[in-house]
Every structure is written in C-alpha cells, then in structure tokens.
C-alpha cells in the first residue's frame, strides 16, 4: 500500500517516465513470450498447434512492420481511401477521384496543428499517451444521454484507425486499434504522429490530407493556412462529408465558435519541449488513459447496481 500511495503522489514527470518504461517492459515481455510460444509449438505440438502459433506470430508481426514502415515512409494507401473509392463506385459515380499529397510537418501551418490539437485532443496532444481519460469519459457520458453515438478517440487513435484499420464499429477493431496505438506511442514521436494524421485524415469528398484540402478550399498550400482557415478545417474532422468549408451546418458553425474560444486559452505546441517544460497538471491528466477509464467505468457500473438495489428495497 505504501508503494502504491507513493507512486500516486509522485511527481507527474516521474510518473510519465515510469509509464513509458512500463510500456517498453510490457512490449519486451510480450516479444519474449511470443517467440517462446512459437518455438515450443513447433517442437512439441502437432500441425494444428504449429499453424496456430504462426497465426499468432503473424498477428503480432504485421502491425509491428506496418508501424515501423510508416515511421520512416508515408503510407502507400489507407483503408479509408479504398473504402470510400468502392463506396462511391457502388453509388454509381463514374468520376471517382482520390486527391492526396503527403507533405512534411515543416510545410504545415502551426495554426492548423494547434487548431487540430484543440479540436481533437482537448489541447492535450503533447501530454496524452495514446488515450485520454477525459475524452473517453466525455464520450461515455454523452452516449448515455443521446442515441447518437460519439467516439472518444484522440489523434493517436484516429491515426491508427485511418492509417491501418477499416472503419467498422466493432469491438475487435477497437481491440486491434489499441495494439496499434501502443506500438505508435512506443516507436513514433509526437511530431510523426501529428504529421501522419494531418496527411491522411479526410477533409471532404475525395480530399485526404491538409495539403489538398488547403488547395481545394483556400487555393494555397498548407504552409500558408491562416488561423481562421485552420479553425474551418479542424471543425470538419468529425463529419467531413456532411460539414466542411464549402458546406456549413449549424453544428459546424457551433464547432467553429467552440474551437475559436478554446484556442484563446491554448498554448501552441512546442516540439522541442522537455518533460520539465510541460505543465505538471496536464501531464497528470495525460497519464490517466485507457486503464483509468476502464477502472472508472467499472466503478460507475458498481454504483449503478448499488443504486438500483437501494431503490428496489425502498420500494
């Protein structure tokens, strides 16, 4: 109990370093376990066991290779692009076009980077480690009150989904997404995650990446995007096909106002910042990720069951 208490009251910067070290240790143990299992299966099991072991090895290796490839090179194509292509062909469109141009983050306006951080990461992109408890809790609360489902995915999760996975709403896809997110946070840095995200995210029909979106909507490159234009692009990200700078809706205009207000309180991202330079309170919030959300969710369920029991006995 003393060790746990000391860890909870530890300096947020030390907590962050411990969290990263824990993830690396977990990954190393998983690698050792998989290789040991493959070796044992091929020497002690029959043909079925060997096939199963190689399937497990492939499921571990393929995402790792994909993540390492995209650490150094742009993705060749994304599952969303393929899905949208066949979706439009099925709808009877003959002039299906996919416009996409990958540019380095140095050629992307800092205004857009900050606006996207505020819109999709609550301004906590530099502090989160792939998951954000605040966003997950917010999405869960809204989904309890409204039939319209909302996701709690932040930029790293969205990058994993857009770059590697189909856009299906299934538990299996979410579980695989978790693995990709952990790998990206281990092998990529924040700058690479943001660069990849802004280059593959959908900004409108057939428009992928901020460069072609800027050329289409504003007739100039992504490097020249102004603060107002960056807010217009960031506001499109939940539903780019139904709301974008060419197609305004009431929700879209409300989102523009909300992002504009948040930007006034938001500090621009500094890629060269050290842990010691970051806000300790925001680091503490960023440390509370997926596992913290699962614990919170279980606690909410327990409270709900206890509340129903009290109501039953009182009635």
Helices and strands as residue ranges (DSSP letters): H 2-8, H 12-44, H 47-72, H 79-90, E 99-100, G 105-107, H 110-121, H 133-145, H 155-164, H 171-187, H 190-200, E 202-204, E 207-208, H 210-218, G 222-224, H 227-234, H 250-264, G 275-277, H 280-287, H 290-314
